[in-house]
Amino acid sequence: MARASKNTSAEGKKSGGRKKKTSEVQSVTAQSLAQNTRDARAKYTNAENTTKAYGGYLARGDEFLAAVQGIDTDLLAKAFSKPPNQHSAIALEMFITQKCLVEGLGKSTADGIHGAYAKYWDNMYAPLYCCLDGDKYAGEYHWNDEINKVTGCPARAGIVKSLVKIIKIRDGEKGAAATRNHAEAMSVEDMTCLMNWSESVCPTAKLVEATKAGIAPTVLAERILLLKHGLMRGFASSGFTLWTRNFELCGLQMRDLTLDCVTPLPFNHPYFKVFLDGRKGWQHKQGYDGTRESNEYNIYGQPDLPALDMYQYLLVWLPFYELCLGRKLQPDDYIFPYIATNGTIHPKREMTLQMCQDLITEFTVGAGLKKTYTTHSFRRGGAQYRFMFAPLGKRWSLNIVRWWGGWAIGEHVDTLMKYLLDSLQSYETGHADALCPVPHEVDKSFMGEHLQVKPVTTQEFRATTAEIMAQLKAISLEATLSHHRRATPSPLSHPASPAVPLSAPTQPIPPSNTPPNVSTSNTTSRPISRTPISEQVEVIAGVAIPDLKKGDRAWLDAVRQWEHGDENQGLKALRDWPREWYSDGMRKVTGAKRSQRKLIFEEYERLGRNESEFIKAYPEAHKRISKLIDAIRKSNKARGVTIGRRSKRGSVH
């Protein structure tokens, strides 16, 4: 009885203690589990762009088989269907042959087709059970003649793999240097050359003076030149500092910046923060393209590297940008906006990649750089500098490089190799600099660091002394010539004109008091503006007409701009604009757009403000605004209606 009492007591203690949690098993079906499996494979096996590319290869493969003549319709024509048959490997070989050997496409196409069909057959589903058909069509390929069945993946058949290998060998005959498609890295020397050229054409002091005075440039050519150089200096230094691809930097908005930050006492270093949302980080866990990464960067001044000083150039660009815009920047305004050829700023529209590339080409050509720079040039150059070329003690570790560049922890090794070690390997194993008077000996230590810590040789000391003496002689000669010019004025010089030393850079920006008939030297081209510098076109800051969005209802936006304006973009109704906003100097900036909006509104008004009647009369409204305007003008001409205009220099009615 005692034992029974003890057991009862133990059971009571157990029942009163902590109970083990149990979960109810929900009823599931094989079809739902298979669907979850398919969804997970689709999401995590490859990135979205890769999946789309694979789908394109599969569709083109079907089109190829449908176009091939003289084939067995029942077998070969169905080689890319489910399930594969004995002709699937042959059909895939024919498809790759057509694309890469007949049409001349390269190894990337062969790899893409091979990868697409490998995934297609690896993940083949049995139609009856709607679930994976085991490993029946995955792994090595084999055809069983006895039972007429395929096992394994036809994309891994020997004839397919050998063909892909042949194409890679063919492309490799040109040599690795000929087939490399890496972006040319923008070195520190190249950046310095680019910035020096930009400063000589349009000094930063001019932007600072205009901002302090609070007076935006009214001469259109001067306005465009200042905007172009201010924007490009901020863009280039930001790209080199943040290691961004151009499309990432174009999408930077004011909400991504936190200005006027200061470090704690006792140093009080000023800085600002940049939040990059949506960096392209290639994560292995989600395919080669992966998800977009986000990092926040603290940007400090770099007075020892003025060509790379993002802190300085961006804080000069932003106030000048606001001055020309006529208002403070809003959170959704782009830092590097689209600027039209007439100098109109569109703060809600990011700079296009083509505009970005055109500016890079113009500036590098103007600076005398011979290389071709593209979307990754600032990113590769910045990463290489911090990892390899920065002074001793200032080079970054691979962990810092990976974080700063937005590369994921699971990053493929060949991605960092592409950015860093490819160039390092070429630098250390090459001997192109063998004739240099002072050998770099980069094969003896990392980046030849041993040369920077060894004592100075007699040869190096003599070379340095000779260079200093040459510079002193040049300075002495310049001083003598300058004194001679001041003492003996040229008879061609105007008595009131100041003397200009030979070393002074040519400034293409004309002073505001330069008469229109006086020519000024111009050392740079301006593809953004076709307006001659000598033409004094007066512009008003903050007055602009936003572009119409693309789509079949863009014409209604034109009507709204005329009647009501757009509060979100600070646009006053165009019908209520004062004359000086669209006439005289502003004619080339807003005159044409305002006239077009008025033309569309008046025709809409004439048709009784009936959308159906308007579309019936002008089906071009669903196509493009330019075609709609041409159609309205033709209709007006046929009805004998003319649009009155004043002279070329007058206002637009």
C-alpha positions in Angstrom: 0.0 0.0 0.0 2.8 2.3 0.7 4.3 1.7 -2.7 1.0 2.4 -4.3 0.8 5.6 -2.4 4.3 6.6 -3.5 3.4 6.0 -7.2 0.3 7.9 -6.9 2.2 10.8 -5.4 4.8 10.7 -8.2 2.1 10.7 -10.9 0.5 13.7 -9.3 3.8 15.5 -9.2 4.4 14.7 -12.8 1.0 15.8 -13.9 1.4 19.1 -12.1 4.7 19.9 -13.6 5.8 21.1 -17.1 3.9 19.4 -19.9 5.5 18.5 -23.1 4.2 20.6 -26.0 2.6 18.7 -28.8 1.6 20.0 -32.2 -1.3 18.8 -34.2 -0.4 17.3 -37.6 -2.4 18.9 -40.3 -3.7 17.0 -43.2 -1.6 17.5 -46.3 -1.7 16.2 -49.8 1.2 15.0 -52.0 0.2 17.6 -54.6 0.6 20.5 -52.1 3.9 19.2 -50.9 5.1 18.9 -54.5 3.9 22.4 -55.2 5.9 23.7 -52.2 9.0 21.9 -53.4 8.6 23.4 -56.9 8.1 26.9 -55.5 11.2 26.6 -53.3 13.3 25.3 -56.2 12.1 28.1 -58.5 12.9 30.7 -55.8 16.3 29.5 -54.5 17.9 27.5 -57.3 18.5 30.4 -59.6 17.9 34.2 -59.5 14.9 35.6 -61.3 17.0 36.9 -64.2 18.7 33.6 -64.7 15.3 31.8 -64.7 14.0 34.2 -67.3 17.1 33.6 -69.5 16.7 29.9 -69.2 13.1 30.2 -70.2 14.1 32.1 -73.3 16.6 29.3 -74.3 13.9 26.7 -73.9 11.4 28.6 -76.1 14.0 29.2 -78.8 14.8 25.5 -78.7 11.2 24.6 -79.4 11.2 27.1 -82.3 14.4 25.6 -83.7 13.0 22.1 -83.8 9.8 23.3 -85.4 11.8 25.0 -88.1 14.1 22.1 -88.9 13.0 20.2 -92.0 13.2 16.5 -92.8 13.0 15.2 -89.3 10.9 12.4 -87.7 7.9 14.3 -86.4 7.0 11.6 -83.9 10.4 11.4 -82.2 13.0 14.1 -82.9 10.4 16.9 -83.1 9.3 15.9 -79.6 12.9 15.6 -78.2 12.4 18.7 -76.0 9.0 17.5 -74.6 8.3 15.7 -71.4 9.7 13.1 -70.9 12.9 13.1 -73.0 13.4 10.4 -75.6 16.4 8.8 -77.3 16.7 11.8 -79.6 16.8 14.5 -76.9 20.6 14.6 -76.7 21.0 14.7 -80.5 18.4 17.5 -80.7 20.2 19.5 -78.0 23.5 19.0 -79.9 21.9 20.3 -83.1 20.5 23.4 -81.3 23.9 24.3 -79.8 25.5 23.7 -83.2 23.0 26.1 -84.9 23.5 28.9 -82.3 27.3 28.7 -81.7 28.8 27.2 -84.9 26.4 28.4 -87.6 25.3 31.7 -86.1 28.7 32.4 -84.5 27.6 33.0 -80.9 30.1 32.4 -78.1 30.7 30.1 -75.2 28.3 32.0 -72.9 25.4 31.0 -75.2 26.6 27.4 -75.2 26.8 27.5 -71.4 23.4 29.1 -71.1 21.7 26.5 -73.4 23.4 23.7 -71.6 22.5 25.0 -68.2 18.9 25.6 -69.2 18.2 22.1 -70.4 20.2 20.5 -67.6 17.9 22.3 -65.1 14.8 21.5 -67.3 15.4 17.7 -67.2 16.9 17.6 -63.7 13.6 19.0 -62.3 11.3 17.0 -64.5 7.9 16.2 -62.9 5.8 13.1 -63.5 2.5 14.4 -64.9 0.3 11.8 -63.2 1.4 12.4 -59.6 2.5 16.1 -60.0 5.7 15.4 -58.0 9.4 14.9 -58.8 10.1 11.8 -60.9 12.9 10.8 -58.5 16.3 11.1 -60.1 15.2 9.4 -63.3 16.2 12.3 -65.5 19.0 13.7 -63.3 22.6 12.7 -63.2 24.6 11.0 -66.0 22.8 10.2 -69.2 22.1 6.7 -70.4 19.9 5.2 -73.1 18.6 1.6 -72.5 18.0 -0.1 -75.9 16.2 -3.1 -74.3 13.4 -1.2 -72.7 13.7 2.0 -74.9 14.0 4.3 -71.9 16.1 7.3 -71.0 17.7 7.6 -67.6 19.7 10.6 -66.5 19.9 14.0 -68.0 20.3 14.3 -71.9 22.1 17.6 -71.4 24.9 15.5 -69.7 25.3 13.2 -72.6 28.9 12.9 -74.0 28.0 14.4 -77.4 26.6 17.5 -75.7 29.4 18.0 -73.1 32.1 17.5 -75.8 30.4 20.1 -78.1 30.3 22.7 -75.3 34.0 22.0 -74.6 34.9 22.5 -78.3 33.2 25.9 -78.4 35.1 27.0 -75.3 38.4 25.8 -76.9 37.5 27.7 -80.1 36.8 30.9 -78.1 40.0 30.4 -76.1 42.2 30.5 -79.3 42.1 34.3 -79.2 43.9 34.3 -75.9 42.7 35.3 -72.4 43.6 39.0 -72.9 41.4 39.2 -76.1 38.3 37.6 -74.5 38.3 39.3 -71.1 35.3 41.6 -70.8 36.1 43.2 -67.5 35.5 46.9 -67.1 38.6 49.0 -67.4 39.5 50.1 -63.8 39.6 53.8 -63.2 43.0 54.3 -61.4 43.8 57.1 -58.9 46.1 58.6 -61.6 43.2 58.6 -64.1 40.9 60.1 -61.5 43.4 62.9 -60.8 43.8 63.6 -64.5 40.0 63.7 -65.0 39.4 66.0 -62.0 42.3 68.3 -62.9 40.9 68.7 -66.4 37.4 69.4 -65.1 38.8 72.0 -62.7 40.7 73.8 -65.5 37.6 74.0 -67.6 35.1 74.8 -64.8 36.6 75.6 -61.4 34.8 74.5 -58.3 35.2 78.1 -57.0 32.6 79.2 -59.6 29.9 76.9 -58.2 30.8 78.0 -54.6 30.6 81.7 -55.5 27.3 81.3 -57.2 25.9 79.4 -54.2 27.1 81.9 -51.7 25.7 84.8 -53.7 22.4 83.0 -54.0 22.2 83.8 -57.7 21.8 81.0 -60.2 23.5 81.4 -63.5 21.1 82.9 -66.1 23.2 82.4 -69.2 22.1 79.0 -70.5 25.6 77.9 -71.7 27.2 78.8 -68.4 24.4 77.1 -66.5 24.7 73.9 -68.4 28.5 73.9 -68.1 28.4 74.4 -64.3 25.7 71.8 -63.9 27.6 69.2 -66.0 30.9 69.6 -64.2 29.4 69.8 -60.7 27.3 66.7 -61.3 30.1 64.7 -62.9 32.7 65.6 -60.2 30.2 64.5 -57.5 29.3 61.3 -59.5 32.8 60.2 -60.2 34.1 60.8 -56.7 31.1 59.0 -55.2 31.4 56.0 -57.5 35.1 55.7 -56.7 34.6 56.1 -53.0 31.5 53.8 -52.6 32.5 51.3 -55.3 29.1 51.5 -57.0 28.0 50.4 -60.4 26.6 53.3 -62.3 23.0 52.2 -62.2 23.2 52.0 -58.3 24.6 55.5 -58.1 22.0 56.9 -60.5 19.2 55.7 -58.2 20.6 57.5 -55.1 18.0 59.9 -53.7 18.0 62.6 -51.1 16.4 60.3 -48.5 19.5 58.2 -48.7 21.7 60.9 -47.3 22.1 62.1 -43.7 24.0 65.4 -43.7 25.7 67.4 -40.9 26.9 64.5 -38.8 29.8 64.9 -36.4 31.9 62.3 -34.5 31.9 62.4 -30.7 34.3 64.6 -28.6 37.2 65.3 -28.6 37.7 65.1 -32.4 34.4 66.3 -33.8 35.2 65.1 -37.4 32.4 66.1 -39.7 30.9 63.5 -42.0 27.7 62.5 -43.7 26.0 59.1 -44.1 25.0 57.4 -47.3 22.5 54.5 -47.3 22.8 52.3 -50.4 19.7 50.2 -50.7 19.6 47.5 -53.3 23.3 46.9 -54.0 23.7 43.9 -56.3 25.3 41.3 -54.1 25.9 38.0 -55.7 24.9 35.4 -53.1 25.5 31.8 -53.8 22.4 30.8 -51.9 20.1 32.5 -54.4 22.0 32.0 -57.7 24.5 34.1 -59.5 22.6 37.3 -59.4 21.3 37.0 -55.9 19.5 39.5 -53.7 20.3 43.2 -53.4 22.4 44.2 -50.3 22.1 47.3 -48.2 24.9 49.1 -46.4 25.3 52.5 -44.7 28.6 54.4 -45.2 30.1 57.2 -43.3 31.8 59.6 -45.7 34.7 61.8 -44.3 36.8 64.4 -46.1 40.0 63.2 -47.8 42.1 66.4 -48.2 45.2 64.2 -48.9 43.3 62.8 -52.0 41.5 65.8 -53.5 40.6 63.9 -56.7 38.7 61.3 -54.6 37.1 63.6 -52.1 33.5 62.7 -52.3 32.8 64.7 -49.1 33.9 67.9 -50.8 32.5 67.4 -54.2 29.1 66.3 -53.1 28.7 69.1 -50.6 29.5 71.6 -53.4 27.1 69.9 -55.9 24.1 69.7 -53.6 23.7 73.4 -52.7 24.3 74.5 -56.3 21.8 71.9 -57.5 19.2 73.4 -55.1 20.1 76.9 -56.3 19.4 76.0 -59.9 16.3 74.1 -58.9 14.9 77.1 -56.9 14.0 75.0 -53.9 15.3 72.6 -51.3 15.7 69.0 -52.3 12.9 66.7 -51.3 13.4 63.1 -50.0 12.4 61.6 -53.4 14.6 63.9 -55.5 17.5 62.2 -57.2 21.0 63.3 -56.2 22.1 62.9 -59.8 19.0 63.9 -61.8 18.2 63.9 -65.5 19.2 67.2 -67.1 17.7 67.9 -70.5 19.6 69.4 -73.4 18.1 72.8 -72.7 19.4 72.8 -69.1 16.1 71.9 -67.5 16.5 69.8 -64.3 14.1 66.9 -63.7 14.7 66.1 -60.0 12.1 63.3 -59.9 13.8 61.5 -62.8 17.1 59.7 -62.4 20.0 60.2 -64.8 19.8 57.6 -67.6 22.7 55.2 -68.0 23.2 56.5 -71.5 23.6 60.1 -70.3 26.0 58.8 -67.6 28.1 56.9 -70.2 28.1 60.0 -72.5 29.4 62.2 -69.6 32.1 59.6 -68.7 33.3 59.4 -72.3 33.3 63.2 -72.7 35.3 63.8 -69.6 37.8 61.0 -70.1 38.4 62.1 -73.7 38.7 65.7 -72.6 41.3 64.7 -70.0 43.3 62.8 -72.6 42.6 59.3 -71.2 42.9 56.6 -73.8 41.1 53.7 -72.0 37.5 52.8 -72.4 35.5 53.2 -69.1 32.1 51.6 -68.5 29.6 50.9 -65.8 32.0 49.0 -63.4 35.1 51.2 -63.9 34.8 53.3 -60.7 33.9 50.2 -58.7 36.9 48.2 -59.9 39.2 51.2 -59.6 38.2 52.0 -56.0 38.4 48.4 -54.8 41.8 47.9 -56.4 43.1 51.1 -54.9 42.1 50.3 -51.3 43.3 46.8 -51.6 46.6 47.2 -53.5 47.6 50.7 -54.4 46.9 52.8 -51.3 50.0 53.9 -49.3 51.5 51.5 -46.7 49.3 51.3 -43.6 46.2 52.5 -45.4 45.4 49.4 -47.4 42.2 47.5 -46.5 41.8 43.9 -45.5 39.8 41.5 -47.6 37.0 41.6 -45.0 36.7 45.3 -45.3 36.8 45.1 -49.1 34.1 42.5 -49.1 31.8 44.5 -46.8 32.4 47.9 -48.4 31.8 46.5 -51.9 28.5 44.9 -50.9 29.7 41.3 -51.6 28.0 38.6 -49.6 29.8 36.3 -47.2 29.0 33.3 -49.5 30.4 35.2 -52.5 31.9 33.2 -55.3 35.7 33.5 -55.2 35.9 34.3 -58.9 33.9 37.5 -58.3 36.5 39.0 -56.0 39.2 37.5 -58.2 37.8 39.4 -61.1 37.9 42.7 -59.3 41.2 42.4 -57.4 43.4 39.4 -58.0 43.3 39.3 -61.8 45.0 42.7 -62.0 47.3 41.9 -59.2 48.4 38.7 -60.9 49.0 40.5 -64.2 50.9 43.2 -62.3 53.2 40.8 -60.5 54.0 38.4 -63.3 54.3 40.9 -66.1 57.6 42.5 -67.1 56.3 45.4 -69.2 58.1 47.8 -66.9 61.6 46.2 -67.2 63.2 49.3 -68.7 62.1 51.6 -65.9 65.2 53.5 -64.5 64.0 52.5 -61.0 62.8 48.8 -61.1 59.6 48.1 -59.1 60.5 44.5 -58.3 56.9 43.6 -57.7 57.7 39.9 -58.0 59.7 40.0 -54.7 57.1 41.3 -52.4 53.4 42.3 -52.3 53.1 45.3 -54.7 56.9 45.8 -54.3 56.5 47.0 -50.7 60.1 46.2 -49.9 61.2 49.1 -52.1 59.3 51.6 -49.9 61.1 50.7 -46.7 64.7 50.2 -47.9 67.2 53.1 -47.8 67.4 55.5 -50.7 70.1 54.6 -53.3 72.6 57.1 -54.8 70.9 56.6 -58.2 67.5 57.5 -56.8 68.9 60.5 -55.0 70.5 61.9 -58.1 67.3 61.4 -60.2 65.3 63.3 -57.5 67.8 66.1 -57.4 67.8 66.5 -61.2 64.0 66.7 -61.2 63.9 69.4 -58.5 66.5 71.4 -60.4 64.6 71.2 -63.6 61.4 72.4 -61.9 63.3 75.3 -60.3 64.6 76.4 -63.7 61.2 76.3 -65.2 59.8 78.5 -62.4 62.6 81.0 -62.8 62.1 81.2 -66.5 58.3 81.7 -66.1 59.0 84.5 -63.6 61.4 86.2 -66.0 58.9 86.0 -68.9 56.0 87.3 -66.7 58.1 90.3 -65.7 59.0 91.0 -69.3 55.4 90.9 -70.4 54.4 93.4 -67.6 57.2 95.7 -68.6 56.5 95.6 -72.3 52.7 95.6 -73.1 51.8 94.2 -76.5 50.3 96.7 -79.0 47.5 94.2 -79.7 46.5 94.1 -76.0 43.7 96.3 -74.8 45.1 98.9 -72.3 42.6 97.9 -69.6 43.0 94.1 -70.0 44.9 92.3 -67.2 48.0 90.4 -67.9 47.5 86.6 -68.0 50.4 84.3 -67.2 51.3 81.5 -69.7 50.3 78.8 -67.2 46.8 80.1 -66.6 44.1 77.6 -67.7 41.8 78.5 -70.5 38.3 79.1 -69.1 35.4 78.4 -71.5 32.8 80.1 -69.3 32.3 83.6 -70.6 32.0 86.4 -68.0 28.6 88.0 -67.7 29.8 91.3 -69.1 31.3 89.7 -72.3 29.7 91.3 -75.4 28.0 88.8 -77.7 30.4 89.5 -80.5 33.5 88.9 -78.5 34.8 85.3 -79.0 36.1 83.4 -76.1 38.3 80.3 -76.2 36.6 77.0 -75.7 38.5 73.8 -75.0 35.7 71.4 -74.4 32.7 70.0 -76.3 29.2 70.1 -74.8 27.0 67.4 -76.2 24.3 68.2 -73.6 23.7 71.6 -75.0 23.7 72.9 -78.6 23.3 76.5 -77.6 26.4 78.6 -78.5 28.2 80.1 -75.5 28.1 83.6 -77.1 24.3 83.6 -77.1 23.0 85.2 -73.9 20.0 83.1 -73.0 18.4 84.2 -69.7 16.9 81.4 -67.7 14.8 81.5 -64.5 15.7 79.1 -61.7 13.1 76.6 -60.6 10.9 77.1 -63.7 10.5 73.9 -65.7 7.8 71.6 -67.2 8.1 68.0 -66.2 8.2 65.4 -69.0 5.0 63.4 -69.6 5.1 59.8 -68.5 4.9 57.2 -71.3 1.6 55.4 -71.8 -1.7 55.7 -73.6 -3.0 58.3 -71.2 0.0 60.7 -71.4 -2.2 63.2 -73.3 -4.5 63.5 -70.3 -1.5 64.4 -68.2 -0.8 67.2 -70.7 -4.3 68.5 -70.2 -3.9 68.4 -66.4 -0.6 70.3 -66.6 -2.3 73.0 -68.6 -5.4 73.3 -66.4 -4.2 72.3 -62.9 -0.5 71.8 -62.8 1.1 69.2 -60.6 1.5 70.0 -56.9 3.7 67.0 -56.3 6.3 68.4 -58.6 5.8 72.1 -57.8 4.2 72.8 -61.2 1.8 75.7 -61.4 -1.0 75.5 -64.0 0.5 76.3 -67.3 -2.4 78.5 -68.3 -1.6 80.8 -65.4 2.1 81.2 -66.0 3.4 84.8 -66.3 4.7 85.6 -69.8 8.3 85.9 -68.7 8.3 82.2 -67.8 7.9 81.0 -71.4 9.1 83.9 -73.6 12.4 85.6 -74.4 15.2 83.8 -72.7 12.9 81.0 -71.4 11.5 80.3 -74.8 14.0 77.5 -75.4 13.5 76.1 -72.0 9.7 75.9 -71.5 8.2 77.6 -74.6 7.9 74.5 -76.8 6.5 72.2 -74.1 3.9 74.8 -73.0 2.8 75.3 -76.6 2.3 71.6 -77.0 0.3 71.2 -73.8 -1.9 74.2 -74.9 -2.4 72.6 -78.4 -3.6 69.3 -76.9 -5.9 71.1 -74.3 -7.5 73.3 -77.0 -8.3 70.3 -79.2 -9.7 68.4 -76.2 -11.8 71.5 -75.4 -13.0 71.7 -79.0 -14.2 68.1 -78.9 -16.4 68.8 -75.9 -13.9 67.4 -73.3 -15.1 63.9 -74.4 -12.3 61.3 -74.1 -14.0 58.9 -76.5 -14.5 61.5 -79.2 -10.9 62.6 -78.7 -9.5 59.1 -79.1 -11.8 58.5 -82.1 -10.5 61.7 -83.8 -6.9 61.1 -82.8 -6.0 57.4 -82.3 -2.4 58.6 -82.2 -3.0 59.6 -78.6 -2.5 55.9 -77.6 0.9 55.9 -79.3 3.2 58.8 -78.8 2.7 62.5 -77.8 4.8 63.6 -80.8 2.5 61.8 -83.2 -0.6 63.2 -81.5 0.8 66.7 -81.9 1.6 66.2 -85.6 -2.0 64.9 -86.1 -3.6 67.8 -84.4 -1.5 70.3 -86.4 -2.5 68.5 -89.6 -6.1 68.6 -88.6 -5.9 72.4 -87.8 -4.2 73.0 -91.1 -7.0 71.1 -92.9 -9.6 73.2 -91.1 -7.8 76.4 -91.9 -6.8 77.0 -88.3 -3.3 78.5 -87.8 -1.4 79.0 -84.6 -0.1 82.5 -84.3 3.5 83.0 -83.4 5.7 86.0 -83.0 9.2 86.3 -84.4 11.9 83.7 -83.6 13.0 85.8 -80.6 9.5 86.6 -79.5 7.2 84.9 -77.1 5.2 81.8 -77.8 1.4 82.3 -77.5 
